[in-house]
């Protein structure tokens, strides 16, 4: 008895209107996930750490009598900046979704102005589980996609003759039509190994 597809984390259903706009005929969503909530802290920590250093330096200068600073006002300002960065990161998290279909992997980015990046499963050579040190500390990971070389473009069709034939080629190979993606990765995933296995299973089936 053959083994079924590997389990994956609970999917996040994309909005119906968005799903209808990104799916082709016969295409099915296999998995839709957002980054872990740790994403909010991981993208914000450089700013938060910088604010903490500024606050500590101001406190030390004031306590040492080197510089008389309005600590209360400064603390209020730094708190507002920190809160603003966290709110901005929350918006980034809400506007980021990764989708696996039976044909493609997709990156859906943005809330008001949605951008969809895609890559055919046929172009993916390998799915690598990676992660920065902060990601490993909190138990999340990133999936990077190693792409196969794009095949050469098909030669242009001959010009139409007087019978009214087609004037240009219409390749249907999704591997040829898939756009280039600069740094394809699904970042800050909970249970990344299970998601990796789900993607690898989908690639195996499409081939």
BAKETOR-605935 format. One line per field, with one value per residue: x, y, z of N, C-alpha, C, O, CB in turn; residue number from 1. Coordinates in steps of 0.1 Angstrom, whole numbers, m for minus. Glycine has a CB too. Example, Ala and Ser with C-alpha at 12.3 -4.5 7.8 and 13.67 -1.06 7.14 Angstrom:
# BAKETOR-605935
neast = [132:128]
nnorth = [m57:m22]
nup = [78:71]
caeast = [123:137]
canorth = [m45:m11]
caup = [78:71]
ceast = [132:129]
cnorth = [m33:0]
cup = [78:79]
oeast = [142:134]
onorth = [m33:11]
oup = [85:80]
cbeast = [113:141]
cbnorth = [m45:m6]
cbup = [90:57]
i = [1:2]
***
This chain:
# BAKETOR-605935
neast = [9:7:23:6:3:26:18:8:10:m20:m39:m42:m70:m71:m86:m117:m121:m95:m84:m99:m89:m62:m60:m57:m75:m85:m67:m57:m57:m34:m21:m20:m4:6:35:50:39:61:74:68:83:108:114:114:132:159:153:140:161:180:166:164:191:196:179:191:216:209:198:221:238:223:220:247:253:263:249:220:189:156:141:116:101:116:115:88:87:104:90:67:78:87:63:51:67:62:35:36:51:32:13:27:29:2:m2:11:13:18:14:7:m1:m14:2:19:41:33:38:21:18:12:m15:m33:m24:m20:5:14:36:51:60:66:61:75:99:113:141:151:141:151:157:163:176:179:200:184:159:162:165:139:125:115:116:130:121:140:141:156:162:158:177:164:147:157:141:113:117:105:74:67:59:24:7:m11:m34:m43:m32:m18:3:22:40:25:34:27:39:43:67:82:68:68:76:107:120:136:148:136:118:102:95:102:86:63:67:84:96:75:60:79:81:55:56:76:63:43:57:69:46:37:56]
nnorth = [m12:21:50:79:115:137:150:184:217:233:248:282:297:314:346:343:357:364:339:330:347:340:314:289:272:240:240:235:245:233:240:267:291:313:332:324:338:347:361:388:398:390:405:429:432:444:471:475:467:486:509:502:503:531:541:529:542:569:569:562:584:604:596:595:622:634:644:662:649:648:623:611:621:612:585:581:588:569:546:550:549:522:508:516:504:477:475:481:458:439:445:438:410:402:407:388:358:323:301:268:251:225:230:252:272:300:335:357:390:419:441:463:468:442:419:393:367:340:305:278:244:227:239:238:226:218:219:237:236:261:287:315:324:336:326:298:297:303:283:282:282:287:282:277:279:261:266:250:254:277:265:270:296:289:288:316:315:309:336:344:328:335:322:328:318:313:338:339:321:299:288:262:251:252:255:270:293:303:330:346:346:365:359:333:323:309:324:323:301:281:248:240:217:199:213:216:189:185:202:190:166:174:183:159:146:161:157]
nup = [0:m10:4:15:7:26:58:65:79:93:68:55:44:13:4:m14:m37:m44:m48:m69:m88:m92:m99:m125:m151:m140:m119:m86:m51:m29:m6:16:34:60:71:103:134:147:127:129:151:143:120:131:151:148:147:172:189:184:194:221:227:224:244:267:266:269:294:309:304:316:343:350:351:329:308:309:304:290:302:305:283:262:266:260:233:221:227:212:186:186:189:165:147:152:146:118:110:116:97:74:79:77:51:36:20:13:m13:m24:m53:m75:m96:m93:m73:m52:m43:m24:m19:0:10:4:m22:m40:m49:m69:m72:m90:m96:m117:m108:m123:m128:m104:m89:m65:m30:m3:31:52:75:95:124:145:136:139:167:176:165:139:102:69:35:7:m28:m53:m86:m118:m149:m172:m201:m235:m254:m275:m311:m331:m348:m383:m405:m412:m439:m469:m463:m439:m415:m382:m367:m347:m322:m297:m270:m247:m225:m191:m179:m195:m196:m170:m149:m141:m108:m84:m57:m47:m20:9:38:74:85:103:114:92:79:73:55:35:27:17:m5:m20:m26:m42:m64:m73:m81:m103:m121]
caeast = [0:16:21:m1:11:29:9:13:3:m33:m39:m50:m77:m70:m99:m123:m119:m81:m82:m104:m81:m49:m60:m60:m84:m80:m56:m62:m48:m30:m17:m19:1:13:46:47:38:75:79:66:94:121:117:114:142:170:149:138:174:185:159:168:205:195:173:201:227:203:197:234:242:215:224:261:254:270:239:206:180:142:140:102:97:124:109:75:90:110:79:58:85:87:50:48:75:55:23:40:54:19:7:35:26:m11:m2:20:8:25:4:11:m11:m9:11:29:42:31:40:10:23:5:m29:m41:m19:m16:14:15:48:48:70:61:67:85:112:120:150:153:135:161:153:174:171:189:201:172:148:164:163:125:119:109:125:128:123:145:138:167:155:165:179:152:150:157:128:110:118:93:67:69:48:12:6:m23:m45:m47:m27:m13:15:32:39:17:38:18:47:44:81:87:61:69:85:118:119:150:152:124:118:90:103:97:75:61:67:88:99:63:57:89:77:43:60:83:54:36:67:70:34:36:66]
canorth = [0:33:61:91:127:140:160:198:226:237:258:294:299:327:351:336:366:363:326:329:355:335:300:286:260:227:242:233:249:223:245:281:294:326:331:323:351:351:370:402:401:388:416:442:432:453:485:474:466:500:518:498:509:545:543:526:552:581:567:562:597:612:591:599:636:639:651:662:646:646:608:607:624:604:571:581:589:556:536:552:544:508:503:518:493:464:476:480:444:432:447:430:397:400:408:378:344:314:292:257:245:213:233:263:279:315:344:367:400:432:441:472:466:428:414:378:361:326:297:265:233:220:246:237:214:214:227:236:241:270:295:323:320:339:317:285:299:303:271:284:280:293:273:283:271:260:264:245:264:278:260:280:300:283:297:322:308:316:345:338:329:341:314:334:310:320:346:338:308:299:277:259:245:262:257:280:305:307:341:345:351:368:351:326:317:311:327:322:291:271:234:241:204:193:221:211:175:187:208:179:156:180:183:145:142:169:151]
caup = [0:m11:14:10:8:39:64:65:89:88:57:57:31:7:0:m25:m49:m48:m53:m83:m97:m94:m104:m139:m153:m135:m109:m72:m40:m20:7:17:47:63:80:117:141:150:117:134:160:137:111:139:162:146:151:186:196:183:203:234:230:226:257:277:266:274:309:315:304:326:356:352:352:317:300:315:293:294:300:303:270:253:267:253:219:217:228:200:175:187:186:151:139:154:138:104:108:116:84:65:81:72:36:31:20:4:m18:m32:m61:m81:m107:m91:m59:m54:m32:m25:m10:0:14:m5:m36:m40:m59:m70:m79:m92:m102:m120:m101:m132:m127:m91:m89:m51:m20:7:44:58:85:102:138:152:132:146:181:179:160:126:92:56:24:m5:m40:m63:m99:m130:m159:m181:m214:m245:m259:m288:m322:m335:m359:m395:m407:m417:m453:m474:m459:m426:m404:m370:m369:m336:m314:m285:m262:m236:m215:m180:m175:m204:m194:m157:m148:m132:m94:m80:m46:m43:m6:18:50:87:85:114:109:78:73:68:43:25:22:9:m18:m28:m30:m54:m75:m77:m88:m115:m131]
ceast = [9:12:14:8:14:19:16:5:m10:m32:m47:m57:m76:m84:m104:m120:m105:m78:m87:m96:m67:m49:m64:m70:m78:m69:m63:m52:m46:m27:m16:m15:6:25:41:46:51:80:78:78:107:124:118:125:153:166:146:151:180:179:162:182:204:189:183:212:221:202:211:240:236:219:239:263:261:261:225:196:166:138:126:98:104:118:96:77:95:99:70:65:85:74:46:55:67:42:26:44:42:12:14:31:12:m11:7:14:16:15:10:m1:m5:0:22:30:40:34:30:14:15:m9:m37:m37:m13:m7:15:27:46:60:64:68:77:98:119:128:151:146:144:155:165:168:182:190:189:160:150:162:148:118:112:120:121:130:128:144:150:160:164:167:167:156:150:143:125:112:105:87:69:57:36:13:m7:m36:m50:m43:m21:1:25:30:31:22:30:26:48:58:87:81:63:79:96:115:132:155:140:126:105:97:95:85:75:61:72:91:87:59:66:85:64:46:67:74:46:45:68:58:33:45:62]
cnorth = [12:43:73:103:130:150:173:206:230:249:271:297:313:333:345:344:365:350:324:337:349:321:299:275:247:228:242:238:237:228:260:285:308:323:329:337:356:361:384:406:400:399:429:443:441:467:485:474:480:510:515:504:524:548:540:537:565:580:568:576:606:608:595:614:642:648:651:661:644:631:604:609:615:589:570:580:575:545:538:546:528:502:505:508:480:464:475:465:436:433:439:415:393:400:399:364:336:303:281:252:232:216:243:265:294:322:355:378:412:430:450:470:452:425:399:374:346:319:283:254:226:227:244:224:209:224:226:243:248:278:303:319:324:330:303:286:297:291:273:282:287:282:280:273:272:257:258:256:264:273:272:283:293:293:303:315:316:325:338:339:335:334:319:326:319:327:345:325:310:287:275:253:255:264:268:294:311:319:339:352:353:359:344:319:319:312:325:313:283:258:234:227:198:200:217:198:176:193:197:169:161:180:169:141:149:163:137]
cup = [0:0:8:12:23:45:64:75:84:78:61:43:26:4:m13:m38:m54:m54:m67:m93:m101:m100:m119:m139:m148:m124:m95:m62:m31:m6:6:32:48:71:95:123:146:139:121:142:152:127:119:148:160:151:166:194:195:192:217:237:232:240:268:278:272:289:315:315:314:340:360:353:340:309:306:304:298:292:298:289:260:254:259:238:214:218:216:188:175:184:171:143:140:146:123:101:108:103:73:66:75:57:30:32:10:0:m27:m40:m67:m94:m104:m76:m62:m41:m34:m15:m11:5:5:m20:m36:m51:m58:m78:m79:m98:m105:m112:m110:m132:m114:m91:m75:m41:m7:20:50:69:92:116:146:149:139:161:185:172:147:115:79:45:12:m17:m50:m77:m110:m140:m168:m195:m224:m251:m272:m299:m327:m347:m372:m397:m414:m433:m457:m469:m445:m414:m393:m373:m358:m329:m302:m276:m250:m224:m203:m176:m183:m200:m180:m156:m139:m118:m88:m69:m41:m29:1:32:63:89:98:107:94:71:67:55:32:19:13:m5:m27:m33:m42:m66:m81:m85:m102:m126:m134]
oeast = [17:1:17:19:6:14:28:m6:m13:m24:m56:m50:m79:m93:m96:m117:m102:m71:m80:m95:m61:m38:m72:m73:m66:m64:m74:m40:m56:m29:m11:m23:11:27:30:51:53:90:87:84:116:136:123:129:158:173:150:152:186:186:164:185:211:194:184:216:229:205:212:246:242:222:242:274:265:266:220:194:164:133:123:91:98:117:93:70:90:99:65:58:83:73:40:50:66:38:18:40:41:7:8:30:10:m20:11:11:19:8:19:m11:6:4:32:23:45:33:30:14:10:m15:m47:m46:m1:m10:16:28:40:69:58:80:87:108:131:123:152:146:145:150:175:156:193:182:185:152:140:157:144:105:102:132:110:140:121:145:153:154:176:160:161:166:144:135:135:109:95:94:71:46:38:17:m14:m47:m60:m50:m21:8:37:19:30:14:25:20:54:61:96:87:60:90:96:108:140:165:134:135:98:103:83:74:85:55:65:90:88:54:62:86:63:41:64:76:44:40:68:59:28:43:69]
onorth = [14:45:76:102:128:158:174:202:230:258:270:298:322:325:343:338:364:348:318:333:352:316:306:269:244:218:248:236:232:221:265:282:314:312:333:347:368:369:392:417:408:402:439:454:447:474:495:480:484:518:524:508:529:557:548:541:572:590:574:580:615:617:598:619:654:658:640:670:640:627:595:601:610:583:560:573:570:536:527:540:522:492:496:503:473:454:468:460:426:423:433:408:383:393:401:360:341:297:284:248:229:207:244:260:299:317:362:375:416:419:446:470:450:428:394:377:340:325:278:255:220:221:248:213:197:236:215:254:242:276:298:311:315:326:298:276:291:290:265:281:291:274:290:261:283:247:260:266:254:276:282:274:292:304:297:309:328:323:328:348:340:338:314:326:331:322:349:319:321:277:284:249:266:274:275:304:323:318:330:362:344:352:348:311:329:303:327:318:279:256:228:226:191:194:216:196:169:188:196:164:154:178:167:134:143:166:131]
oup = [9:4:m4:16:32:38:63:79:72:81:68:33:33:2:m22:m48:m66:m64:m75:m105:m111:m105:m124:m129:m152:m120:m93:m63:m26:3:m4:41:38:77:98:117:148:142:118:140:154:125:113:153:170:157:173:204:205:199:226:248:241:246:278:288:279:297:326:325:321:348:371:356:340:303:308:296:310:282:290:283:250:243:253:231:204:209:211:179:164:176:165:133:130:140:116:90:100:97:64:56:69:51:18:43:m1:9:m35:m34:m65:m101:m110:m67:m72:m30:m44:m3:m22:4:m1:m28:m32:m63:m47:m90:m70:m104:m96:m110:m104:m136:m113:m93:m73:m44:m2:20:53:73:93:121:154:158:144:167:195:174:144:118:77:46:7:m15:m55:m78:m110:m140:m172:m200:m222:m252:m280:m298:m326:m356:m371:m392:m421:m438:m448:m471:m440:m404:m394:m382:m360:m329:m296:m275:m244:m214:m205:m169:m178:m200:m177:m162:m130:m118:m88:m70:m30:m27:m1:37:63:93:103:97:86:59:56:46:20:7:3:m15:m39:m44:m52:m77:m93:m95:m111:m138:m142]
cbeast = [m10:15:34:m14:4:43:6:12:11:m41:m43:m41:m92:m61:m98:m138:m123:m73:m89:m118:m79:m41:m71:m47:m89:m74:m49:m66:m55:m19:m3:m32:12:3:56:59:28:84:70:54:94:121:106:101:147:174:136:129:183:184:143:168:214:186:161:207:231:190:190:244:240:200:223:270:261:276:239:204:184:132:145:93:100:139:107:67:100:121:71:55:100:92:39:53:89:52:15:52:64:10:7:50:26:m21:1:34:m7:37:m7:17:m17:m21:2:23:55:16:55:m4:38:6:m30:m38:m9:m28:28:2:61:36:83:62:56:79:110:109:163:168:120:174:148:180:164:185:214:168:148:179:168:118:110:102:128:136:110:160:125:178:150:157:192:148:140:166:127:96:125:95:52:69:53:0:8:m23:m42:m62:m16:m11:12:32:54:2:53:8:61:36:89:85:46:74:77:131:110:151:158:120:130:81:108:94:76:48:53:101:105:52:57:103:74:33:69:94:43:31:81:71:21:38:80]
cbnorth = [0:39:65:93:139:145:156:204:238:242:253:306:295:327:366:335:380:366:315:335:369:335:292:283:259:220:255:219:261:215:239:289:284:336:342:315:350:339:368:403:392:375:417:443:418:454:489:462:455:505:516:483:505:551:534:513:555:584:553:553:603:610:576:593:640:627:646:676:633:655:601:614:639:603:567:593:600:552:538:567:549:503:511:532:492:462:490:489:439:437:461:432:393:411:422:379:344:308:299:246:254:205:239:276:275:317:350:361:403:438:446:486:477:418:421:372:365:324:296:262:223:220:261:237:218:212:223:243:230:279:287:339:326:353:315:281:312:316:265:298:266:305:265:286:275:250:278:233:260:293:250:276:315:277:290:337:306:305:357:344:315:342:300:335:301:311:360:350:303:298:279:249:241:256:244:277:303:296:354:352:341:383:360:316:323:298:342:336:282:274:228:249:195:193:236:210:166:197:220:173:152:194:188:136:145:184:152]
cbup = [12:m25:20:18:2:40:79:51:92:100:44:60:33:m5:m1:m23:m46:m36:m44:m83:m92:m82:m96:m147:m168:m147:m111:m69:m33:m26:11:13:52:71:79:125:153:152:104:142:172:129:101:146:165:132:144:190:190:169:201:236:218:215:259:275:251:268:312:307:290:324:358:342:364:309:285:323:286:286:312:313:266:257:281:257:216:226:241:198:175:201:194:147:144:168:140:101:119:128:80:67:96:78:32:38:17:11:m26:m24:m72:m86:m118:m97:m52:m57:m32:m22:m14:m13:28:m1:m40:m39:m57:m76:m71:m101:m94:m135:m96:m146:m130:m80:m94:m48:m16:3:53:47:96:101:144:149:117:143:186:175:169:124:89:53:21:m3:m47:m60:m104:m136:m167:m182:m218:m257:m260:m288:m334:m339:m356:m407:m416:m412:m460:m489:m458:m426:m409:m358:m371:m327:m311:m288:m258:m240:m220:m168:m177:m219:m196:m147:m143:m138:m85:m76:m35:m53:2:18:49:92:73:122:110:77:83:79:46:31:34:16:m16:m19:m19:m50:m71:m65:m80:m113:m125]
i = [1:2:3:4:5:6:7:8:9:10:11:12:13:14:15:16:17:18:19:20:21:22:23:24:25:26:27:28:29:30:31:32:33:34:35:36:37:38:39:40:41:42:43:44:45:46:47:48:49:50:51:52:53:54:55:56:57:58:59:60:61:62:63:64:65:66:67:68:69:70:71:72:73:74:75:76:77:78:79:80:81:82:83:84:85:86:87:88:89:90:91:92:93:94:95:96:97:98:99:100:101:102:103:104:105:106:107:108:109:110:111:112:113:114:115:116:117:118:119:120:121:122:123:124:125:126:127:128:129:130:131:132:133:134:135:136:137:138:139:140:141:142:143:144:145:146:147:148:149:150:151:152:153:154:155:156:157:158:159:160:161:162:163:164:165:166:167:168:169:170:171:172:173:174:175:176:177:178:179:180:181:182:183:184:185:186:187:188:189:190:191:192:193:194:195:196:197:198:199:200:201:202:203:204:205:206:207]
***
